[in-house]
Amino acid sequence: MLASREGESHMRTLESELTAAHARIRHLESLIETDPLLDISNRRGFERELRRAIARVTRYHGSAAIVFIDLDHFKRINDQFGHLAGDAALQAVSEIIVRSCRNSDLVARFGGDEFAVLLWNLSEQDARAKARSLERNIESLRIRLAAGCVSVGASAGVAMLCASDSASQTINRADADMYFRKMTKKSAPDYDLATFPAAS
């Protein structure tokens, strides 16, 4: 009887240690798929979720889209005010994108000054309307720095998820659409410190 109780106690200890190990693994996985500056998914995490989304669309015939966003004039902020100012701009942009999306959507920093959003259950027309809305929301930001306020523009491309596409093909289509958008905008506003002086 004593040996049986000791065996049960040993099993419970092993189960507890295994549960803790799994939790640590999940935590480490989340760290490698999270952007440390912005606390949103990074490219690795986004591409993993995109592959899952394509599989789900293929199986259940639902609809989903990605919006690929590139910031306009961002390099000017880094060059003129330094990388800490650039980080502040990225944080402000990340926050406005997250606030503009649903909890079911996924927002990620794809790299540098590029963001990607995975949107569920919408038409291409709705996805393009969302892309334009995100552009406007980003362009409305006034990012306060010690020297004043700066702003950035944004160009957003759209690609619907298709069962026949790989994740890289979907991203490439959204990226090409973003560049087409950037090149065909009627005008590119000139964002600089003089345009948005510091508020008193």
KAQUI-V905329 format. One record per helix or strand of 2 or more residues. SS is the DSSP state (2 for helix, 1 for strand). FROM is the first residue (numbers start at 0). TO is the last residue. If there is no record, write none. Layout:
SS_FROM_TO, SS_FROM_TO
This chain:
2_1_31, 2_42_59, 1_63_71, 2_73_80, 2_82_99, 1_105_110, 1_113_119, 2_123_138, 1_142_144, 1_147_149, 1_152_159, 2_166_183
